[in-house]
């Protein structure tokens, strides 16, 4: 259960874990005992892109990350935009690249962050100029890129498989089987 909400956004009463009968049976959720507002805690849609640039895969490192991890370009979908518009915007904002072609890879759960990832392959062109959100990027050939066993790493692995490559996972992590969400 999410601890992000502590007070009702409608009446400011402290939320409490309250069990009520819902369509699927009894369910405990954070609810307002005064006005009955419910925190549904639904997953947040996140967009991701396997950016293909100059025939290679672009992975970037976020400024907020402590380690040297590189990952796909990602961002939150905004109100009023389609997933395709959102990932096109994120790619442009974060890398200055223009998406010439977008193809859906699949949809992936990332339960640790309560997110639902919608992943695309984006063939891009332009000159890379990173936003302040990113501190570095690297280009990898599909044969040399390493995947990670979580959220966007599964999307990268599925894209590599769709191109006839056997995904390699980072050392110390076992390569999972093809995800059920891949199409």
Secondary structure, 3 states (H helix, E strand, C coil): CCCCCCECCCCCCEEEEEEEEECCEEEEEEEECCCCCEECCCCEEEEEEEEEECCEEEEEEECCCCCCCCECEEEECCCCCCHHHHHHHHHHHHHCCEEEEEEEEEEEEEHHHCEEEEEEEEEEECCCCCCCCEEEEEEECCCCCEECCCHHHHHHHHHHHHCCCCCEECCCCCCCCCCCCEC
